[in-house]
Amino acid sequence: MTEYEIRTKRDDMPGGYVGKVYKWAHDEKAATLLLLKKKPDPSGRCVFKRGGTGQILSVTEVKNNHK
């Protein structure tokens, strides 16, 4: 499994707030679905599991050098 950093922008937060969440998953798609109630619509809007709407800005793989 791989760790992913997901940056989100929520409609219920003030101005330029960007949230950051770390999730472990097999791929980027699975990591984003862990945050959402259903798949994002074609315009990129989504509904989060904890309520509220927003948008996923980026999904990046976390590279760790802890060997």
PELINJO-V857869 format. One line per field, one symbol per residue. phi: phi as a letter, one per 40 degrees, with the letter a starting at -180 (. if undefined). psi: psi as a letter, one per 20 degrees, with the letter a starting at -180 (. if undefined). burial: b if it has 9 or more other ideal C-beta (glycine too) atoms within 8 Angstrom, else e. Layout:
phi=???
psi=???
burial=???
This chain:
phi=.bcbbbbbbbccbceccbcbbbbcacaccccccccbcacccdcgcabcccggbiaccabbcccbbcb
psi=qqpqpppqpqhjqqdkppqpqpqprhrgghghihiqhrqqrhiiqrpqhjqrrbqpgqoqppoqll.
burial=ebbbbbbbbbeeeeeeeebeebbebeebebbbeebbeeebeeeeebebeeebbbbbeebeebeeeee
